């Protein structure tokens, strides 16, 4: 497995639809807490 990062707008948001994006990590023995904390540390205020 290797790293692949690809993103594209699928469609415009529908009225009233929750705006959210998801990242999916596929792997074994990933440290979910460490990944979560790392991403939270990158959030813009």
Secondary structure by P-SEA (a helix, b strand, c coil): cbbbbbbbbccccccccccbbbbbbbccccaaaaaaaaaaaaccc
